[in-house]
Amino acid sequence: MHYHSTLDRTFFALSDPTRRGILERLAGGPATVGQLAEPFGLTLNGVKKHVGVLERADLVATEKVGRVRECRLGPASMAEATAWMESHRRVWESRLDRFERYVERSSD
Amino acid sequence: MHYHSTLDRTFFALSDPTRRGILERLAGGPATVGQLAEPFGLTLNGVKKHVGVLERADLVATEKVGRVRECRLGPASMAEATAWMESHRRVWESRLDRFERYVERSSD
């Protein structure tokens, strides 16, 4: 179940456009909660909520630096979630190939 | 915003272990709602709810066949969601590489 929980948290964290935007922003370098709020039109509490979801999925790590909280990309590499999707995609595509060959043979 | 909504629905649909299990089961071939219920220990309504989420993400398609509803893999190939994750992963890994080179240089 732990295996599933990691995938659950990763996919859930990625299911929101603001959270994906925060990850894209942090890919350019660390930012404080305040620096993230403005471009996304969020309150500080709104940012903290989204950052919390990303943090629980290890996609973001935060650290108190002086009086501000700095956010950066976390240790999760999305490798597990990407691997799950890739394996599903391969199955899906091979089924599609078989279906296309079936259609081609049927129309001969 | 439509672009985002598709990603939202795909990632949200994948954030549940039962829904991922249903996709894995359907990769082996179509199944009725009743056939999906038993292995997952779900009620028919429970299956219908999960299948509805998968259907809105185009990951599953359903069809009324006689008196039962048949479920099969839908038209969404997850290509868009996989592409998003891959591009993020590349950025993440290149940042990690730069960090490692920095650590190596610093320890010379």
Backbone of each chain as ProteinMPNN parsed JSONL, in Angstrom:
{"seq_chain_A": "MHYHSTLDRTFFALSDPTRRGILERLAGGPATVGQLAEPFGLTLNGVKKHVGVLERADLVATEKVGRVRECRLGPASMAEATAWMESHRRVWESRLDRFERYVERSSD", "coords_chain_A": {"N_chain_A": [[0.819, -1.216, 0.0], [2.083, 1.146, 0.586], [3.557, 1.656, -1.674], [1.512, 2.247, -3.476], [0.535, 4.554, -2.213], [2.537, 6.459, -2.62], [2.434, 6.851, -5.408], [-0.211, 7.757, -5.516], [-0.034, 10.222, -4.149], [1.787, 11.611, -5.753], [0.479, 11.758, -8.323], [-1.881, 13.045, -7.531], [-0.878, 15.502, -6.604], [-0.016, 16.569, -9.012], [-2.348, 17.108, -10.314], [-3.377, 19.633, -10.43], [-3.44, 22.83, -11.939], [-2.168, 25.117, -10.855], [-0.381, 24.004, -9.041], [1.258, 22.558, -10.806], [2.274, 24.735, -12.152], [3.743, 25.991, -10.114], [5.77, 24.085, -9.761], [6.996, 24.307, -12.269], [7.91, 26.92, -12.111], [9.731, 26.658, -9.949], [11.578, 25.032, -11.1], [13.204, 26.767, -12.321], [14.703, 27.735, -10.281], [15.077, 28.336, -6.673], [12.398, 29.771, -4.664], [10.725, 32.136, -2.543], [7.771, 31.759, -0.448], [6.293, 34.09, -0.647], [7.263, 35.152, -3.078], [6.207, 33.289, -4.811], [3.515, 33.729, -4.579], [2.607, 36.111, -5.922], [2.858, 35.941, -8.93], [1.003, 33.903, -9.376], [-1.307, 34.924, -8.469], [-2.167, 34.38, -5.867], [-3.033, 34.144, -2.353], [-0.839, 34.252, 0.527], [-1.525, 32.13, 2.2], [-2.871, 30.513, 0.387], [-0.764, 29.762, -1.349], [0.786, 28.36, 0.536], [-0.857, 26.171, 1.082], [-0.959, 24.799, -1.398], [1.799, 24.314, -1.693], [2.163, 22.647, 0.47], [0.821, 20.305, -0.345], [2.447, 19.582, -2.487], [4.801, 19.186, -1.09], [4.211, 16.968, 0.522], [4.245, 15.05, -1.392], [6.863, 14.933, -1.897], [7.741, 16.488, -3.969], [8.401, 19.071, -3.706], [10.614, 20.844, -1.574], [10.921, 22.597, 1.498], [12.393, 25.297, 3.361], [13.164, 27.133, 6.227], [14.461, 30.267, 5.974], [16.026, 32.651, 7.551], [13.622, 35.063, 7.956], [11.852, 34.163, 6.124], [10.193, 31.549, 4.185], [11.771, 29.326, 2.147], [11.278, 27.77, -0.993], [12.024, 24.914, -2.931], [12.718, 22.584, -5.663], [11.909, 19.245, -4.802], [13.09, 15.992, -3.511], [11.799, 13.993, -4.992], [11.732, 12.296, -8.04], [9.819, 11.804, -9.835], [10.093, 9.463, -11.121], [8.932, 6.966, -10.58], [6.182, 7.392, -11.043], [6.256, 8.207, -13.71], [7.233, 5.863, -14.834], [5.092, 4.111, -14.348], [3.117, 5.233, -15.98], [4.333, 5.027, -18.5], [4.509, 2.242, -18.833], [1.84, 1.565, -18.903], [1.126, 2.962, -21.184], [2.542, 1.629, -23.159], [1.272, -0.895, -23.199], [-1.267, -0.053, -23.977], [-0.748, 1.03, -26.507], [0.172, -1.228, -27.887], [-2.122, -2.744, -27.939], [-3.68, -1.136, -29.539], [-2.223, -1.267, -31.922], [-2.608, -3.984, -32.569], [-5.346, -3.928, -32.995], [-5.483, -2.236, -35.202], [-4.134, -3.777, -37.129], [-5.94, -5.862, -37.288], [-8.154, -4.543, -38.367], [-7.053, -3.834, -40.826], [-6.562, -6.373, -41.981], [-9.192, -7.293, -42.104], [-10.251, -5.67, -44.027], [-9.123, -6.483, -46.329]], "CA_chain_A": [[0.0, 0.0, 0.0], [2.965, 2.306, 0.584], [3.865, 1.874, -3.087], [0.376, 2.952, -4.04], [0.393, 5.881, -1.616], [3.468, 7.377, -3.274], [1.846, 7.198, -6.706], [-1.408, 8.569, -5.243], [0.35, 11.595, -3.786], [2.409, 12.263, -6.917], [-0.53, 12.087, -9.34], [-2.808, 14.052, -6.994], [-0.181, 16.79, -6.58], [0.11, 17.066, -10.39], [-3.677, 17.263, -10.928], [-3.819, 21.024, -10.31], [-2.589, 23.676, -12.799], [-1.325, 25.999, -10.045], [0.736, 23.222, -8.494], [2.206, 22.304, -11.9], [2.928, 26.015, -12.401], [4.742, 26.199, -9.059], [6.912, 23.214, -10.088], [7.694, 24.88, -13.42], [8.618, 28.1, -11.601], [10.853, 26.237, -9.104], [12.594, 24.428, -11.972], [14.118, 27.866, -12.648], [15.45, 28.109, -9.087], [14.26, 28.45, -5.465], [11.597, 30.984, -4.483], [10.019, 32.189, -1.266], [6.317, 31.669, -0.55], [5.826, 35.395, -1.126], [7.595, 35.286, -4.509], [5.317, 32.417, -5.582], [2.12, 34.191, -4.482], [2.224, 37.162, -6.866], [2.566, 35.53, -10.317], [-0.139, 32.996, -9.447], [-2.488, 35.596, -7.941], [-2.616, 33.637, -4.687], [-2.663, 34.628, -1.033], [0.235, 33.451, 1.13], [-2.114, 30.873, 2.66], [-3.143, 29.695, -0.804], [0.513, 29.172, -1.756], [1.202, 27.37, 1.54], [-1.69, 24.974, 0.924], [-0.468, 24.07, -2.578], [3.165, 23.858, -1.419], [2.011, 21.513, 1.388], [0.472, 19.114, -1.147], [3.659, 19.234, -3.241], [5.792, 18.724, -0.128], [3.851, 15.603, 0.944], [4.617, 14.165, -2.503], [8.32, 15.102, -2.053], [8.053, 17.206, -5.213], [8.955, 20.35, -3.264], [11.171, 20.883, -0.221], [10.955, 23.981, 1.977], [13.352, 25.542, 4.436], [13.056, 28.461, 6.819], [15.718, 31.014, 5.797], [15.75, 33.924, 8.214], [12.21, 35.25, 8.264], [10.993, 33.655, 5.039], [10.279, 30.119, 3.873], [12.225, 29.144, 0.775], [10.804, 26.538, -1.626], [12.794, 24.447, -4.089], [12.289, 21.261, -6.096], [12.205, 18.238, -3.788], [13.867, 14.823, -3.923], [11.066, 13.038, -5.843], [12.122, 12.493, -9.437], [8.664, 11.381, -10.649], [10.483, 8.283, -11.909], [7.968, 5.882, -10.377], [4.931, 7.749, -11.71], [6.51, 8.171, -15.149], [7.355, 4.449, -15.215], [3.741, 3.517, -14.375], [2.418, 5.72, -17.17], [4.986, 4.482, -19.692], [4.171, 0.828, -19.003], [0.445, 1.537, -19.328], [1.061, 3.456, -22.554], [3.018, 0.574, -24.062], [0.181, -1.874, -23.323], [-2.345, 0.591, -24.721], [-0.351, 1.163, -27.912], [0.249, -2.545, -28.529], [-3.511, -3.14, -28.196], [-4.122, -0.333, -30.678], [-1.577, -1.852, -33.101], [-3.302, -5.228, -32.906], [-6.66, -3.562, -33.517], [-5.282, -1.699, -36.555], [-3.819, -4.903, -38.017], [-7.198, -6.604, -37.444], [-8.973, -3.771, -39.293], [-6.427, -3.959, -42.148], [-6.837, -7.728, -42.505], [-10.621, -7.426, -42.367], [-10.636, -4.89, -45.206], [-8.445, -7.042, -47.519]], "C_chain_A": [[0.858, 1.273, 0.0], [3.316, 2.696, -0.847], [2.748, 2.686, -3.733], [0.289, 4.381, -3.513], [1.319, 6.895, -2.281], [2.913, 7.824, -4.625], [0.623, 8.094, -6.508], [-1.015, 10.02, -5.022], [0.965, 12.332, -4.965], [1.344, 12.699, -7.919], [-1.495, 13.152, -8.817], [-2.152, 15.434, -7.005], [-0.129, 17.414, -7.981], [-1.236, 17.399, -11.029], [-4.206, 18.693, -10.861], [-2.881, 21.942, -11.095], [-1.69, 24.62, -12.006], [-0.134, 25.233, -9.485], [1.737, 22.875, -9.597], [2.965, 23.595, -12.226], [4.014, 26.305, -11.385], [5.977, 25.336, -9.346], [7.712, 23.785, -11.251], [8.496, 26.106, -12.989], [9.862, 27.688, -10.814], [11.936, 25.516, -9.915], [13.614, 25.481, -12.386], [14.961, 28.304, -11.467], [14.523, 28.287, -7.9], [13.479, 29.764, -5.423], [10.963, 30.952, -3.106], [8.519, 32.054, -1.527], [5.761, 32.978, -1.111], [6.09, 35.595, -2.617], [6.703, 34.409, -5.386], [3.899, 32.984, -5.63], [1.743, 35.117, -5.64], [1.912, 36.66, -8.282], [1.341, 34.625, -10.436], [-1.411, 33.644, -8.894], [-3.06, 34.901, -6.719], [-2.296, 34.41, -3.419], [-1.511, 33.767, -0.512], [-0.315, 32.102, 1.595], [-2.444, 29.94, 1.5], [-1.883, 29.003, -1.295], [0.904, 28.062, -0.787], [0.436, 26.066, 1.399], [-1.179, 24.13, -0.259], [0.932, 23.501, -2.319], [3.123, 22.654, -0.478], [1.705, 20.218, 0.635], [1.703, 18.631, -1.921], [4.736, 18.66, -2.318], [5.502, 17.278, 0.307], [4.17, 14.586, -0.151], [6.124, 14.236, -2.768], [8.704, 15.813, -3.347], [8.662, 18.568, -4.902], [9.531, 20.16, -1.861], [11.196, 22.338, 0.221], [11.899, 24.087, 3.173], [13.16, 26.969, 4.929], [14.418, 29.141, 6.683], [15.473, 32.403, 6.362], [14.265, 34.021, 8.507], [11.287, 34.74, 7.167], [11.171, 32.151, 4.849], [10.627, 29.961, 2.399], [11.783, 27.777, 0.25], [11.735, 26.186, -2.772], [12.279, 23.078, -4.503], [12.759, 20.217, -5.081], [12.9, 17.017, -4.363], [13.129, 13.859, -4.853], [11.37, 13.311, -7.305], [10.97, 12.173, -10.378], [8.974, 10.122, -11.428], [9.424, 7.187, -11.81], [6.67, 6.163, -11.149], [5.106, 7.717, -13.231], [6.577, 6.721, -15.628], [5.98, 3.791, -15.3], [3.029, 3.946, -15.663], [3.002, 5.129, -18.447], [4.556, 3.03, -19.918], [2.713, 0.713, -19.448], [0.343, 1.95, -20.8], [1.502, 2.384, -23.544], [1.935, -0.474, -24.287], [-0.908, -1.308, -24.223], [-2.005, 0.646, -26.203], [-0.274, -0.187, -28.604], [-1.162, -3.065, -28.81], [-4.041, -2.401, -29.427], [-3.53, -0.885, -31.977], [-2.31, -3.115, -33.545], [-4.649, -4.934, -33.537], [-6.532, -3.05, -34.956], [-4.965, -2.815, -37.551], [-5.085, -5.713, -38.303], [-8.086, -5.895, -38.479], [-8.424, -3.902, -40.712], [-6.729, -5.32, -42.777], [-8.303, -7.851, -42.903], [-11.024, -6.723, -43.658], [-9.936, -5.408, -46.467], [-9.469, -7.69, -48.458]], "O_chain_A": [[0.447, 2.32, -0.499], [3.368, 3.875, -1.197], [2.991, 3.668, -4.434], [0.005, 5.311, -4.268], [0.94, 8.048, -2.485], [2.917, 9.011, -4.95], [0.437, 9.069, -7.236], [-1.584, 10.931, -5.625], [0.712, 13.519, -5.167], [1.302, 13.862, -8.321], [-1.887, 14.055, -9.557], [-2.789, 16.422, -7.369], [-0.19, 18.635, -8.123], [-1.282, 17.91, -12.148], [-5.363, 18.938, -11.201], [-1.663, 21.853, -10.942], [-0.568, 24.901, -12.429], [0.986, 25.744, -9.456], [2.944, 22.894, -9.354], [4.155, 23.556, -12.538], [5.082, 26.806, -11.736], [7.105, 25.803, -9.192], [8.943, 23.761, -11.239], [9.622, 26.31, -13.443], [10.927, 28.284, -10.98], [13.078, 25.404, -9.467], [14.742, 25.153, -12.756], [15.842, 29.15, -11.617], [13.309, 28.382, -8.078], [13.856, 30.743, -6.067], [10.693, 29.881, -2.561], [8.053, 32.208, -2.656], [4.863, 32.967, -1.954], [5.25, 36.138, -3.335], [6.462, 34.726, -6.551], [3.166, 32.756, -6.592], [0.699, 34.942, -6.267], [0.823, 36.919, -8.794], [0.706, 34.586, -11.49], [-2.466, 33.009, -8.848], [-4.276, 34.834, -6.544], [-1.388, 35.241, -3.409], [-1.242, 32.689, -1.042], [0.325, 31.066, 1.419], [-2.311, 28.721, 1.618], [-1.905, 27.815, -1.62], [1.298, 26.971, -1.2], [0.998, 24.985, 1.574], [-0.993, 22.919, -0.14], [1.221, 22.358, -2.674], [3.941, 21.742, -0.602], [2.264, 19.165, 0.943], [1.969, 17.431, -2.001], [5.488, 17.766, -2.707], [6.419, 16.467, 0.443], [4.346, 13.401, 0.13], [6.609, 13.669, -3.747], [9.856, 15.75, -3.775], [9.357, 19.149, -5.736], [8.989, 19.399, -1.059], [11.463, 23.225, -0.59], [12.162, 23.116, 3.882], [13.01, 27.897, 4.133], [15.414, 28.651, 7.214], [14.803, 33.23, 5.744], [13.705, 33.181, 9.212], [10.068, 34.873, 7.271], [12.158, 31.562, 5.289], [9.886, 30.399, 1.519], [11.895, 26.764, 0.942], [12.184, 27.068, -3.504], [11.49, 22.469, -3.781], [13.874, 20.301, -4.567], [13.259, 16.99, -5.54], [13.762, 12.988, -5.449], [11.271, 14.453, -7.755], [11.127, 12.262, -11.595], [8.205, 9.739, -12.309], [9.062, 6.562, -12.806], [6.133, 5.282, -11.821], [4.222, 7.258, -13.954], [6.049, 6.384, -16.688], [5.723, 3.006, -16.212], [2.417, 3.126, -16.347], [2.265, 4.772, -19.367], [4.272, 2.631, -21.047], [2.383, -0.138, -20.273], [-0.425, 1.367, -21.566], [0.925, 2.24, -24.622], [1.7, -0.897, -25.419], [-1.409, -1.991, -25.117], [-2.844, 0.354, -27.055], [-0.615, -0.294, -29.782], [-1.379, -3.751, -29.809], [-4.759, -2.973, -30.248], [-4.214, -0.968, -32.997], [-2.598, -3.3, -34.727], [-5.056, -5.596, -34.492], [-7.349, -3.377, -35.817], [-5.46, -2.808, -38.678], [-5.282, -6.193, -39.419], [-8.686, -6.533, -39.343], [-9.177, -4.057, -41.674], [-7.101, -5.409, -43.947], [-8.619, -8.45, -43.931], [-11.996, -7.107, -44.308], [-10.122, -4.852, -47.55], [-9.098, -8.214, -49.509]]}, "seq_chain_B": "MHYHSTLDRTFFALSDPTRRGILERLAGGPATVGQLAEPFGLTLNGVKKHVGVLERADLVATEKVGRVRECRLGPASMAEATAWMESHRRVWESRLDRFERYVERSSD", "coords_chain_B": {"N_chain_B": [[-6.738, 27.202, -20.92], [-8.192, 24.927, -21.36], [-6.263, 23.104, -22.09], [-4.947, 22.77, -19.644], [-7.055, 21.612, -18.207], [-7.35, 19.05, -19.298], [-4.957, 17.785, -18.53], [-5.33, 18.023, -15.763], [-7.556, 16.336, -15.344], [-6.55, 13.873, -16.223], [-4.313, 13.381, -14.481], [-5.662, 13.49, -12.01], [-7.436, 11.319, -12.258], [-5.611, 9.245, -12.217], [-4.725, 9.252, -9.639], [-5.671, 7.465, -7.793], [-5.547, 4.241, -6.322], [-7.389, 2.18, -6.904], [-8.537, 3.039, -9.301], [-6.275, 3.011, -10.952], [-5.854, 0.285, -10.865], [-8.161, -0.645, -12.181], [-7.646, 0.306, -14.778], [-5.368, -1.23, -15.334], [-6.509, -3.78, -15.301], [-8.305, -3.512, -17.469], [-6.529, -3.252, -19.521], [-6.008, -5.812, -20.165], [-8.204, -6.53, -21.574], [-11.737, -5.93, -22.43], [-14.269, -5.387, -19.858], [-17.22, -5.995, -17.915], [-19.127, -3.777, -15.763], [-19.94, -5.261, -13.55], [-18.072, -7.378, -13.602], [-15.792, -5.993, -12.953], [-16.308, -5.211, -10.366], [-16.055, -7.347, -8.452], [-13.216, -8.358, -8.139], [-12.094, -6.043, -7.074], [-13.428, -5.672, -4.763], [-15.64, -3.969, -4.68], [-18.798, -2.188, -4.651], [-21.403, -2.154, -7.177], [-22.114, 0.49, -7.618], [-19.878, 1.77, -6.591], [-17.899, 0.986, -8.45], [-19.001, 2.205, -10.713], [-18.702, 4.898, -10.065], [-15.899, 5.263, -9.963], [-15.309, 4.488, -12.606], [-16.619, 6.509, -13.946], [-15.005, 8.746, -13.363], [-12.678, 7.967, -14.703], [-13.696, 7.871, -17.269], [-14.341, 10.546, -17.805], [-11.816, 11.5, -18.128], [-11.2, 10.384, -20.479], [-9.865, 8.0, -20.335], [-11.105, 5.636, -20.101], [-13.659, 3.99, -21.938], [-17.159, 3.439, -22.189], [-19.887, 1.218, -22.976], [-23.203, 0.345, -23.59], [-24.15, -2.925, -23.651], [-26.49, -5.039, -24.554], [-27.913, -5.985, -21.594], [-25.935, -5.167, -19.92], [-23.193, -2.951, -18.936], [-20.382, -2.39, -20.763], [-16.9, -1.97, -20.249], [-13.968, -0.485, -21.548], [-10.518, 0.263, -22.468], [-10.019, 3.717, -23.048], [-9.882, 6.473, -25.499], [-7.773, 8.17, -24.728], [-4.304, 8.561, -24.659], [-2.551, 9.128, -22.738], [-0.429, 10.557, -23.57], [0.014, 13.326, -23.471], [0.139, 13.884, -20.708], [2.279, 12.248, -19.978], [4.285, 13.458, -21.47], [4.435, 15.966, -20.219], [5.406, 15.214, -17.692], [7.848, 14.034, -18.4], [9.249, 16.219, -19.468], [9.476, 17.825, -17.232], [10.991, 16.13, -15.657], [13.386, 16.031, -17.039], [14.355, 18.668, -16.742], [14.631, 18.682, -13.975], [16.567, 16.665, -13.586], [18.751, 17.759, -14.946], [19.293, 19.925, -13.38], [20.069, 18.62, -11.063], [22.382, 17.352, -11.972], [24.005, 19.595, -12.462], [24.257, 20.505, -9.85], [25.632, 18.368, -8.694], [28.05, 18.49, -10.118], [28.933, 20.941, -9.166], [29.321, 20.336, -6.455], [31.359, 18.455, -6.724], [33.42, 20.034, -7.86], [33.764, 21.819, -5.761], [34.857, 20.224, -3.827], [37.36, 19.708, -4.687]], "CA_chain_B": [[-7.296, 26.52, -19.736], [-8.618, 23.586, -21.767], [-5.045, 22.292, -22.016], [-4.767, 22.408, -18.253], [-8.122, 20.743, -17.723], [-7.076, 17.678, -19.704], [-3.932, 17.274, -17.617], [-5.956, 17.895, -14.439], [-8.418, 15.144, -15.288], [-5.718, 12.663, -16.341], [-3.556, 13.144, -13.247], [-6.592, 13.185, -10.912], [-7.936, 9.951, -12.456], [-4.538, 8.293, -11.888], [-4.29, 9.436, -8.245], [-6.352, 6.495, -6.927], [-5.05, 2.896, -6.645], [-8.446, 1.371, -7.532], [-8.674, 3.454, -10.699], [-5.128, 2.471, -11.701], [-6.112, -1.153, -10.985], [-9.165, -0.845, -13.238], [-6.952, 0.484, -16.065], [-4.504, -2.401, -15.554], [-7.412, -4.889, -15.64], [-8.87, -3.304, -18.811], [-5.449, -3.455, -20.491], [-6.112, -7.219, -20.553], [-9.421, -6.719, -22.369], [-12.929, -5.276, -21.875], [-14.948, -6.048, -18.737], [-18.447, -5.32, -17.499], [-19.066, -3.165, -14.43], [-20.032, -6.366, -12.581], [-16.802, -8.123, -13.575], [-14.788, -5.153, -12.277], [-16.649, -5.021, -8.947], [-15.625, -8.415, -7.544], [-11.798, -8.366, -7.74], [-11.72, -4.838, -6.322], [-14.237, -5.596, -3.545], [-16.446, -2.747, -4.761], [-20.193, -2.296, -5.081], [-21.584, -1.69, -8.558], [-22.07, 1.958, -7.607], [-18.477, 2.15, -6.386], [-17.231, 0.846, -9.749], [-19.526, 3.224, -11.631], [-18.129, 6.189, -9.689], [-14.506, 5.292, -10.441], [-15.321, 4.431, -14.071], [-17.022, 7.848, -14.383], [-13.818, 9.619, -13.31], [-11.791, 7.532, -15.793], [-14.367, 8.207, -18.531], [-14.207, 11.989, -18.031], [-10.432, 11.719, -18.572], [-11.062, 9.608, -21.729], [-8.991, 6.843, -20.14], [-11.99, 4.482, -20.252], [-14.898, 4.21, -22.694], [-18.145, 2.413, -21.841], [-20.919, 0.991, -23.976], [-24.277, -0.545, -23.148], [-24.234, -4.117, -24.506], [-27.616, -5.787, -23.983], [-28.34, -5.482, -20.287], [-24.776, -4.771, -19.1], [-22.34, -1.868, -19.454], [-19.034, -2.892, -20.972], [-15.854, -0.948, -20.112], [-12.692, -0.799, -22.202], [-9.604, 1.419, -22.446], [-10.538, 4.806, -23.86], [-9.004, 7.024, -26.54], [-6.647, 8.973, -24.224], [-3.101, 7.744, -24.659], [-1.686, 9.664, -21.67], [0.772, 11.124, -24.185], [0.205, 14.7, -23.001], [0.57, 13.845, -19.306], [3.626, 11.673, -19.945], [5.193, 14.476, -22.005], [4.63, 16.98, -19.183], [6.279, 14.665, -16.656], [9.183, 13.839, -18.958], [9.95, 17.496, -19.616], [9.827, 18.252, -15.883], [12.053, 15.266, -15.165], [14.649, 16.437, -17.678], [14.807, 19.882, -16.064], [15.016, 18.293, -12.62], [17.822, 15.915, -13.63], [19.868, 18.607, -15.353], [19.63, 20.728, -12.197], [20.778, 17.729, -10.155], [23.719, 17.182, -12.537], [24.782, 20.821, -12.207], [24.538, 20.54, -8.418], [26.681, 17.379, -8.425], [29.318, 19.019, -10.629], [29.323, 22.01, -8.247], [29.841, 19.689, -5.25], [32.644, 17.845, -7.079], [34.41, 21.104, -7.996], [33.998, 22.434, -4.453], [35.626, 19.337, -2.967], [38.705, 19.504, -5.259]], "C_chain_B": [[-7.782, 25.122, -20.085], [-7.45, 22.613, -21.668], [-4.829, 21.817, -20.586], [-5.809, 21.407, -17.787], [-7.878, 19.293, -18.099], [-6.043, 17.048, -18.784], [-4.517, 17.059, -16.225], [-6.716, 16.584, -14.34], [-7.597, 13.861, -15.367], [-5.019, 12.368, -15.023], [-4.502, 12.801, -12.088], [-7.1, 11.747, -11.04], [-6.891, 8.924, -12.027], [-4.144, 8.329, -10.414], [-4.942, 8.451, -7.281], [-5.94, 5.068, -7.308], [-6.113, 2.006, -7.299], [-8.596, 1.74, -9.003], [-7.489, 2.965, -11.526], [-5.3, 0.964, -11.893], [-7.113, -1.456, -12.081], [-8.507, -0.701, -14.612], [-6.073, -0.729, -16.378], [-5.351, -3.609, -15.949], [-7.92, -4.737, -17.084], [-7.802, -3.406, -19.905], [-5.451, -4.906, -20.97], [-7.334, -7.515, -21.411], [-10.626, -6.096, -21.684], [-13.522, -6.069, -20.711], [-16.228, -5.285, -18.438], [-18.224, -4.697, -16.125], [-19.097, -4.253, -13.353], [-18.729, -7.153, -12.471], [-15.699, -7.325, -12.886], [-15.037, -5.1, -10.77], [-15.973, -6.058, -8.054], [-14.145, -8.345, -7.152], [-11.387, -7.155, -6.913], [-12.537, -4.691, -5.037], [-15.099, -4.351, -3.508], [-17.91, -3.095, -5.034], [-20.28, -1.835, -6.533], [-21.509, -0.166, -8.611], [-20.649, 2.481, -7.403], [-17.705, 2.077, -7.698], [-17.677, 1.973, -10.678], [-18.916, 4.595, -11.353], [-16.681, 6.307, -10.217], [-14.451, 5.315, -11.971], [-15.712, 5.801, -14.642], [-15.844, 8.81, -14.41], [-12.865, 9.272, -14.457], [-12.367, 7.919, -17.158], [-14.221, 9.704, -18.837], [-12.787, 12.343, -18.464], [-10.152, 10.976, -19.878], [-10.139, 8.406, -21.585], [-9.782, 5.549, -20.285], [-13.178, 4.906, -21.115], [-15.871, 3.11, -22.289], [-19.231, 2.368, -22.905], [-21.943, 0.033, -23.397], [-24.356, -1.709, -24.136], [-25.313, -5.015, -23.913], [-27.984, -5.175, -22.644], [-27.159, -5.045, -19.411], [-24.0, -3.627, -19.756], [-20.916, -2.385, -19.545], [-18.034, -1.73, -20.925], [-14.623, -1.411, -20.873], [-11.798, 0.433, -22.118], [-10.108, 2.465, -23.429], [-9.509, 5.378, -24.809], [-7.796, 7.803, -26.012], [-5.407, 8.102, -24.104], [-2.153, 8.16, -23.54], [-0.46, 10.351, -22.247], [1.067, 12.513, -23.615], [0.756, 14.718, -21.563], [1.983, 13.279, -19.194], [4.641, 12.711, -20.422], [5.466, 15.546, -20.951], [5.623, 16.472, -18.138], [7.702, 14.491, -17.147], [9.936, 15.158, -19.03], [10.347, 18.014, -18.233], [11.01, 17.445, -15.369], [13.399, 15.657, -15.766], [15.215, 17.68, -17.008], [15.368, 19.522, -14.696], [16.374, 17.609, -12.63], [18.992, 16.79, -14.043], [20.284, 19.517, -14.196], [20.457, 19.908, -11.221], [22.21, 17.525, -10.637], [24.593, 18.396, -12.242], [25.182, 20.894, -10.746], [25.676, 19.576, -8.077], [28.042, 17.864, -8.919], [29.857, 20.108, -9.703], [29.958, 21.423, -6.989], [31.213, 19.09, -5.533], [33.737, 18.913, -7.178], [34.783, 21.676, -6.63], [34.891, 21.565, -3.578], [37.014, 19.047, -3.521], [39.758, 20.127, -4.351]], "O_chain_B": [[-7.793, 24.232, -19.235], [-7.602, 21.472, -21.233], [-4.566, 20.64, -20.336], [-5.494, 20.466, -17.06], [-8.166, 18.393, -17.309], [-6.22, 15.924, -18.312], [-4.243, 16.048, -15.579], [-6.549, 15.821, -13.388], [-7.891, 12.883, -14.679], [-5.108, 11.258, -14.5], [-4.193, 11.931, -11.274], [-7.185, 11.032, -10.042], [-7.241, 7.853, -11.53], [-3.318, 7.527, -9.979], [-4.782, 8.586, -6.068], [-5.977, 4.713, -8.486], [-5.789, 1.175, -8.148], [-8.762, 0.866, -9.853], [-7.664, 2.549, -12.672], [-4.943, 0.421, -12.939], [-6.94, -2.415, -12.833], [-8.777, -1.496, -15.513], [-6.026, -1.201, -17.514], [-4.963, -4.377, -16.83], [-7.961, -5.713, -17.833], [-8.125, -3.62, -21.074], [-4.953, -5.201, -22.056], [-7.484, -8.626, -21.918], [-10.566, -5.767, -20.499], [-13.303, -7.275, -20.596], [-16.315, -4.08, -18.676], [-17.274, -5.032, -15.418], [-18.368, -4.176, -12.365], [-18.328, -7.548, -11.376], [-14.781, -7.902, -12.303], [-14.097, -4.962, -9.987], [-15.388, -5.712, -7.028], [-13.833, -8.279, -5.963], [-10.436, -7.23, -6.135], [-12.374, -3.716, -4.303], [-15.279, -3.741, -2.454], [-18.218, -4.156, -5.577], [-19.357, -1.21, -7.055], [-20.918, 0.402, -9.529], [-20.267, 3.505, -7.97], [-16.947, 2.989, -8.028], [-16.86, 2.611, -11.341], [-18.645, 5.362, -12.277], [-16.303, 7.307, -10.827], [-13.663, 6.053, -12.564], [-15.204, 6.21, -15.686], [-15.69, 9.592, -15.348], [-12.312, 10.162, -15.103], [-11.627, 8.253, -18.083], [-14.004, 10.086, -19.987], [-12.575, 13.375, -19.1], [-9.012, 10.935, -20.339], [-9.678, 7.85, -22.582], [-9.211, 4.493, -20.557], [-13.644, 6.043, -21.029], [-15.459, 1.971, -22.069], [-19.464, 3.336, -23.629], [-21.586, -0.973, -22.785], [-24.602, -1.5, -25.324], [-25.091, -5.675, -22.898], [-28.326, -3.996, -22.562], [-27.362, -4.6, -18.282], [-24.129, -3.369, -20.953], [-20.315, -2.77, -18.542], [-18.278, -0.658, -21.48], [-14.275, -2.592, -20.846], [-12.253, 1.515, -21.745], [-10.572, 2.129, -24.518], [-8.401, 4.855, -24.927], [-6.873, 8.076, -26.78], [-5.456, 7.025, -23.51], [-1.064, 7.599, -23.411], [0.459, 10.695, -21.504], [2.216, 12.839, -23.314], [1.692, 15.451, -21.245], [2.791, 13.773, -18.408], [5.725, 12.833, -19.853], [6.605, 15.988, -20.802], [6.549, 17.18, -17.744], [8.656, 14.761, -16.417], [11.12, 15.22, -18.698], [11.429, 18.578, -18.071], [11.916, 17.984, -14.733], [14.426, 15.619, -15.087], [16.413, 17.749, -16.733], [16.437, 19.991, -14.306], [17.235, 17.912, -11.804], [20.107, 16.601, -13.557], [21.461, 19.842, -14.04], [21.413, 20.405, -10.626], [23.145, 17.521, -9.836], [25.747, 18.269, -11.833], [26.3, 21.293, -10.422], [26.564, 19.899, -7.289], [29.058, 17.683, -8.248], [31.063, 20.203, -9.474], [30.978, 21.913, -6.506], [32.123, 19.189, -4.71], [34.838, 18.735, -6.656], [35.946, 21.979, -6.365], [35.596, 22.067, -2.703], [37.769, 18.263, -2.946], [40.949, 20.065, -4.654]]}, "name": "protein", "num_of_chains": 2, "seq": "MHYHSTLDRTFFALSDPTRRGILERLAGGPATVGQLAEPFGLTLNGVKKHVGVLERADLVATEKVGRVRECRLGPASMAEATAWMESHRRVWESRLDRFERYVERSSDMHYHSTLDRTFFALSDPTRRGILERLAGGPATVGQLAEPFGLTLNGVKKHVGVLERADLVATEKVGRVRECRLGPASMAEATAWMESHRRVWESRLDRFERYVERSSD"}
